[in-house]
């Protein structure tokens, strides 16, 4: 078993999906997005999985919606924090 490839945090997928859906990768460079992802993921709980299909099949819709809301709010806070720091520099 290799931990780095066999197990991952499901919130990582939700964050990447949010970035892609909202085209944040068109607005910000890779360095900014990597820093933002670290800030966002540190705000969220961990939800470790081995296979995406496990979450798709077993995750209730209400829980998925709550997780997506947590991601949206964490990204909003991270962007606010990072943009305020850039404006000060």
NORSUL-V319930 format. One record per helix or strand of 2 or more residues. SS is the DSSP state (~ for helix, > for strand). FROM is the first residue (numbers start at 0). TO is the last residue. If there is no record, write none. Layout:
{{SS	FROM	TO} {SS	FROM	TO}}
This chain:
{{~	2	5} {>	7	8} {~	9	20} {~	23	26} {~	29	42} {>	47	48} {~	51	57} {~	60	87}}
